[in-house]
């Protein structure tokens, strides 16, 4: 009878350890691509423009020299979420205090901005991948640059 109690005790303890061994919030498999990308964008901030890959005809790419984006988040692991956004380095494109960002849709292709120089960053690419990012490529639309109409249009930039 003692052996049966000993065996049952071991089985119960084994069951408890397996089922109560910790939460799955640290399990990378449960973290979505949006959460991975949010962490990558925050950890790499500030992201500075290193190249202007596409611009409107006649626009001066040098007008974006010094432009930096910083992405803030709240939480961590499976609770990480987009929060603050800051653009700096080009006075006409500086974000307002309290600017924020969020994903627009289910994927990581579009970022919605509030109180920033533009309303969206599109064609977002975290390169070479979400797990080891070294650069970010985005496209945005400029309606004006400091009240000037030169350079109005769509830009694609690479940030590091």
C-alpha positions as CSV (number, residue, x, y, z in Angstrom):
1,X,0.0,0.0,0.0
2,X,2.9,2.3,0.8
3,X,4.2,1.8,-2.7
4,X,0.9,2.8,-4.3
5,X,0.8,6.1,-2.2
6,X,4.4,6.8,-3.2
7,X,3.7,6.2,-6.9
8,X,0.5,8.3,-6.8
9,X,2.4,11.1,-5.0
10,X,5.0,11.1,-7.7
11,X,2.4,11.2,-10.4
12,X,0.5,14.1,-8.8
13,X,3.8,16.0,-8.2
14,X,4.8,15.4,-11.8
15,X,1.4,16.6,-13.0
16,X,1.6,19.8,-10.9
17,X,5.1,20.6,-12.1
18,X,4.1,20.1,-15.8
19,X,1.0,22.2,-15.5
20,X,2.2,24.9,-13.2
21,X,5.7,25.3,-14.5
22,X,5.2,28.9,-15.6
23,X,3.2,31.0,-18.0
24,X,3.5,30.9,-21.7
25,X,3.9,34.7,-21.8
26,X,7.7,34.2,-22.3
27,X,7.2,31.6,-25.0
28,X,8.4,33.2,-28.3
29,X,5.9,31.2,-30.2
30,X,3.0,33.1,-28.6
31,X,4.4,36.5,-29.5
32,X,2.8,37.9,-32.7
33,X,4.7,39.5,-35.6
34,X,3.2,42.9,-34.6
35,X,4.6,42.4,-31.0
36,X,8.0,41.3,-32.4
37,X,8.1,44.3,-34.7
38,X,7.0,46.7,-31.9
39,X,9.9,45.5,-29.8
40,X,12.3,45.7,-32.7
41,X,11.2,49.3,-33.5
42,X,11.5,50.4,-29.8
43,X,14.9,48.6,-29.2
44,X,16.4,50.2,-32.4
45,X,15.2,53.7,-31.6
46,X,16.1,56.3,-32.7
47,X,16.1,55.1,-36.3
48,X,18.0,57.6,-38.5
49,X,17.4,58.1,-42.2
50,X,20.5,56.7,-44.0
51,X,19.1,56.8,-47.5
52,X,16.2,58.2,-49.5
53,X,15.3,55.4,-51.8
54,X,12.4,57.1,-53.7
55,X,11.2,60.7,-53.7
56,X,9.0,63.0,-55.8
57,X,10.6,64.5,-59.0
58,X,12.6,67.5,-58.2
59,X,12.5,66.9,-54.5
60,X,15.8,67.4,-52.5
61,X,16.7,64.2,-50.7
62,X,19.0,66.2,-48.5
63,X,15.9,67.9,-46.9
64,X,15.5,64.7,-44.9
65,X,19.1,64.7,-43.6
66,X,19.1,64.2,-39.8
67,X,15.5,62.9,-39.7
68,X,15.1,60.3,-36.9
69,X,12.1,58.2,-35.8
70,X,11.7,56.9,-32.2
71,X,9.0,54.3,-31.4
72,X,7.9,53.8,-27.8
73,X,6.0,50.8,-26.4
74,X,4.2,49.8,-23.2
75,X,4.4,46.4,-21.6
76,X,6.6,43.5,-22.6
77,X,6.4,40.0,-24.0
78,X,2.9,39.2,-25.1
79,X,1.7,42.4,-23.5
80,X,3.9,44.7,-25.6
81,X,2.0,47.4,-27.5
82,X,2.8,50.5,-29.5
83,X,2.7,53.8,-27.6
84,X,4.7,57.0,-28.2
85,X,6.2,58.2,-31.5
86,X,8.7,61.0,-32.1
87,X,10.2,62.3,-35.3
88,X,13.1,64.7,-34.8
89,X,16.1,66.2,-36.6
90,X,14.2,68.1,-39.3
91,X,12.3,71.0,-37.8
92,X,9.5,71.0,-40.3
93,X,8.9,67.2,-39.7
94,X,9.1,67.2,-35.9
95,X,6.2,65.4,-34.2
96,X,3.9,67.1,-31.7
97,X,4.4,66.2,-28.0
98,X,2.2,63.3,-27.2
99,X,2.4,61.8,-30.7
100,X,1.6,58.1,-30.8
101,X,1.7,55.1,-33.2
102,X,-0.2,52.0,-33.7
103,X,-0.5,49.2,-36.2
104,X,-3.1,49.8,-39.0
105,X,-4.6,46.3,-39.7
106,X,-3.5,42.8,-38.8
107,X,0.1,42.8,-40.3
108,X,3.1,45.0,-39.9
109,X,2.9,46.7,-43.3
110,X,1.3,49.9,-42.1
111,X,1.7,52.1,-39.1
112,X,-0.9,54.7,-38.2
113,X,0.6,57.9,-36.7
114,X,-1.3,60.5,-34.5
115,X,0.0,64.1,-34.2
116,X,3.0,63.4,-36.5
117,X,4.2,65.0,-39.8
118,X,2.2,62.3,-41.7
119,X,-0.7,60.0,-40.8
120,X,0.8,56.7,-42.0
121,X,4.0,54.9,-42.6
122,X,3.4,52.3,-45.3
123,X,5.3,49.4,-46.9
124,X,7.0,48.9,-43.5
125,X,9.8,46.4,-43.7
126,X,12.0,45.3,-40.8
127,X,15.2,44.1,-42.3
128,X,16.7,41.5,-42.5
129,X,14.1,40.0,-40.2
130,X,12.0,40.6,-37.1
131,X,14.4,38.6,-34.9
132,X,17.6,40.5,-35.8
133,X,16.7,43.9,-37.3
134,X,19.4,46.2,-38.5
135,X,17.3,48.6,-40.6
136,X,13.7,49.6,-41.3
137,X,12.3,50.7,-44.7
138,X,9.2,52.9,-44.8
139,X,7.1,55.0,-47.2
140,X,5.3,58.1,-46.3
141,X,3.4,61.0,-47.9
142,X,4.4,64.6,-47.3
143,X,1.7,67.2,-47.9
144,X,4.2,70.1,-47.2
145,X,7.6,70.7,-45.8
146,X,7.6,73.7,-43.5
147,X,4.8,75.3,-45.6
148,X,6.7,74.9,-48.9
149,X,5.1,72.9,-51.7
150,X,8.4,71.8,-53.2
151,X,9.0,68.1,-52.3
152,X,5.4,67.3,-51.8
153,X,4.7,63.7,-52.5
154,X,5.7,60.1,-51.6
155,X,9.1,59.2,-50.1
156,X,10.6,55.9,-49.3
157,X,13.5,55.9,-46.8
158,X,15.8,53.4,-45.1
159,X,16.5,53.9,-41.5
160,X,19.3,52.4,-39.3
